[in-house]
Amino acid sequence: MNPKRKRVLAVSIAILVISLSLIVVVFSENLASSSSSGDGKLARVACLGDSITEITGYPPDLQALLGKNSVVGNFGVSGATIDFNTDKPYYFEPAFFNAEFFDPTTVIIMLGTNDARTDNYQQINSFVADYERMIHSIQALNSKPQIFLVEPPPIFSNTLNLNGTSFADGVIPRIEQVASTLGLPIINVYTPLINYPNYFPDGVHPDSEGAQVIANIIYNAINSDST
C-alpha cells in the first residue's frame, strides 16, 4: 500500500473512532440525564410493542401525562410478535436490546396483535412460553423494573390479514395466562375501545383520539401502582 493510501486509511480510522466515541458519550449523557430526571419507578418508562407503539401517538401522549420527571422511551417495532417462530419476534429485534440498555424502571409491553395474523396464529401454542422467556429477561435487569402487560386494542375489519376472532379468543386469554402465572399486573385497553371502531381508520391502528385513550388508561394504571 502506498504512503498516500496509508495516510487516507489512518485518517478514516481515526474519524470513525472519534465518531463512535462521540456517539457513546452522547448516549451515555442522555442515559444519565434520564436517570436523574425522574424519581422512583416512573423515572424511565420503556414502551415495548409493535406498530401500535412505534407509529401512533400513545408514547408521546404518555410522556405528556407523566411530565418532565419521567422519560418515556418508544421501543416499538412494526410487525413484531411475541412468538419466536414467526418472521419478526420482538425478542430478537435490536429494539429489545435498546430497551434493556435504557435501564428502565417501568416496562410496558403491548404485544400480541401481530400474533393474530393468519400465518402467525398457526404458532399460537408457543405464545405463552415465548412471552414468559422475554419477561424473565426483563426481570433480570439490574434496574428491577416493574412490568405491566397490556391487552392491546381490538382488531376491527382490516386488510392487514389480522383476525379479530383469533385475537380475542386466542391471544388475549394467553396474555392473561402469562400475567396470572408470573403475578404481573395487566392493563386492559381492549375492552374500553371495543365500541369505538371509529378510532381505528384501518381497523388496527388508533388515530390521535384512540392513542390518547390508550395513553390515559396506561397512565392511570402505572401511576396508581407506583404511588
C-alpha positions in Angstrom: 0.0 0.0 0.0 1.4 3.4 -1.0 2.0 6.1 1.7 -0.8 8.2 0.4 -3.4 5.4 0.8 -2.0 4.6 4.2 -2.5 8.2 5.3 -6.0 8.2 4.0 -6.8 4.9 5.7 -5.3 6.1 9.0 -7.4 9.3 8.8 -10.5 7.4 8.0 -10.0 5.0 11.0 -9.3 8.0 13.3 -12.5 9.7 12.2 -14.5 6.5 12.7 -13.1 6.1 16.2 -13.8 9.7 17.2 -17.4 9.4 15.7 -18.1 6.2 17.7 -16.7 7.8 20.8 -18.9 10.8 20.4 -21.9 8.6 19.9 -21.1 6.7 23.1 -20.6 9.9 25.1 -23.9 11.5 23.8 -25.8 8.3 24.5 -24.3 8.0 28.0 -25.1 11.6 28.8 -28.7 11.1 27.7 -29.0 8.0 29.8 -27.5 9.8 32.7 -29.9 12.6 32.2 -32.9 10.2 32.1 -31.6 8.5 35.3 -31.7 11.8 37.2 -34.8 13.3 35.6 -37.2 11.1 37.4 -37.9 9.7 40.8 -38.8 6.2 41.7 -40.5 3.6 39.4 -41.6 6.1 36.8 -38.2 7.6 36.1 -37.6 5.7 32.9 -40.6 4.1 31.2 -39.9 1.8 28.3 -42.8 1.2 25.9 -42.3 -2.2 24.2 -44.7 -3.1 21.4 -45.4 -3.3 17.7 -46.6 -0.6 15.3 -49.4 0.5 17.7 -46.5 1.6 19.9 -44.0 2.7 17.3 -46.0 4.9 14.9 -49.0 6.2 16.9 -49.2 9.0 19.4 -49.6 6.8 22.5 -46.0 7.1 23.9 -45.7 10.9 23.4 -49.2 11.3 25.0 -48.0 9.2 27.9 -44.9 11.4 28.2 -47.0 14.5 28.3 -49.2 12.9 31.1 -46.1 11.8 33.2 -44.4 15.2 32.8 -40.7 16.2 32.9 -39.8 14.0 35.9 -40.2 10.9 33.7 -38.5 9.8 30.4 -40.6 7.6 28.1 -38.8 5.5 25.6 -40.5 4.3 22.5 -39.2 0.8 21.6 -42.0 -0.2 19.3 -41.3 -2.4 16.2 -43.8 -2.5 13.4 -44.9 -6.1 12.6 -43.3 -7.6 15.8 -44.8 -10.6 17.5 -44.3 -12.5 20.7 -44.0 -15.9 19.1 -40.4 -16.8 18.3 -41.4 -19.0 15.4 -42.8 -16.1 13.3 -40.9 -13.9 10.9 -40.4 -11.0 13.3 -40.3 -11.9 17.0 -39.8 -8.9 19.2 -37.3 -10.7 21.5 -34.7 -10.9 18.7 -35.2 -7.3 17.5 -32.5 -4.6 18.2 -35.2 -2.5 19.9 -35.4 -5.1 22.7 -31.7 -4.8 23.3 -32.1 -1.0 23.3 -35.0 -1.2 25.7 -32.9 -3.2 28.2 -29.9 -0.8 27.8 -32.3 2.0 28.6 -32.2 0.6 32.1 -36.0 1.1 32.6 -37.7 1.4 35.9 -41.0 0.6 34.4 -41.7 -1.6 31.4 -45.0 -1.6 29.4 -45.4 -4.4 27.0 -48.2 -4.2 24.4 -47.6 -7.0 22.0 -49.8 -9.8 20.6 -51.7 -8.1 17.8 -49.5 -9.5 15.0 -49.7 -12.9 16.6 -53.3 -12.9 15.4 -52.2 -12.6 11.7 -53.4 -15.7 9.9 -50.0 -17.2 9.2 -48.5 -16.3 12.7 -51.5 -17.7 14.5 -50.6 -21.2 13.5 -47.8 -21.0 16.1 -50.0 -19.8 18.9 -49.2 -22.7 21.1 -45.7 -21.3 21.7 -47.0 -17.9 22.7 -47.1 -18.4 26.5 -43.6 -19.9 26.8 -42.0 -17.3 24.5 -43.7 -14.4 26.3 -42.5 -15.7 29.6 -39.0 -16.0 28.3 -39.0 -12.4 27.3 -40.3 -11.3 30.6 -37.7 -13.3 32.5 -35.0 -11.4 30.5 -36.5 -8.1 31.6 -36.8 -9.2 35.2 -33.1 -10.0 35.2 -32.2 -6.3 34.6 -30.3 -4.5 37.3 -33.0 -1.8 37.5 -35.5 -4.5 38.5 -38.3 -2.7 36.7 -42.0 -3.0 37.4 -43.6 -4.7 34.4 -47.1 -4.2 33.0 -48.7 -6.4 30.4 -51.2 -4.7 28.2 -54.1 -6.3 26.4 -53.9 -4.5 23.1 -56.8 -2.7 21.5 -59.4 -4.6 19.5 -58.8 -5.7 15.9 -61.6 -4.5 13.7 -62.3 -5.1 10.0 -59.0 -4.7 8.1 -56.9 -5.5 5.1 -53.8 -6.5 7.1 -54.7 -10.2 7.4 -55.2 -9.8 11.2 -58.1 -11.9 12.6 -60.1 -10.3 15.3 -61.6 -13.6 16.5 -58.3 -15.3 16.8 -57.1 -12.2 18.7 -60.0 -12.2 21.1 -60.2 -15.9 21.7 -56.6 -17.0 21.4 -54.2 -14.1 22.1 -55.9 -12.2 24.8 -56.5 -15.2 27.1 -52.9 -16.2 26.7 -51.7 -12.7 27.8 -53.9 -13.1 30.8 -52.5 -16.5 31.5 -48.9 -15.2 31.4 -49.9 -12.3 33.7 -51.5 -14.7 36.2 -48.6 -17.2 36.1 -46.0 -14.6 36.7 -48.0 -12.4 39.1 -47.8 -9.3 36.9 -50.4 -6.5 36.6 -52.3 -6.3 33.4 -53.7 -3.2 31.7 -56.8 -3.7 29.6 -57.2 -1.3 26.7 -59.1 -3.8 24.7 -62.5 -3.6 26.5 -62.6 0.3 26.8 -62.1 0.5 23.0 -64.3 -2.3 21.8 -67.2 0.0 20.9 -65.0 2.6 19.1 -64.1 1.3 15.7 -64.2 4.9 14.5 -60.9 5.4 16.4 -59.2 2.9 14.1 -59.2 4.1 10.5 -57.6 0.9 9.1 -59.2 -1.4 11.7 -55.9 -1.8 13.7 -54.0 1.4 14.4 -55.6 4.0 16.6 -56.0 7.6 15.4 -55.0 10.5 17.7 -58.1 10.1 19.8 -57.6 6.4 20.2 -54.0 6.9 21.1 -54.9 9.4 23.7 -57.4 6.9 25.3 -54.6 4.2 25.4 -52.2 6.7 27.0 -54.8 7.7 29.6 -55.6 4.2 30.6 -51.9 3.2 30.8 -51.0 6.4 32.7 -53.8 5.8 35.3 -52.6 2.2 35.8 -48.9 2.8 36.2 -49.4 6.0 38.2 -51.7 4.3 40.6 -49.4 1.3 41.0 -46.4 3.4 41.6 -47.7 5.7 44.3 
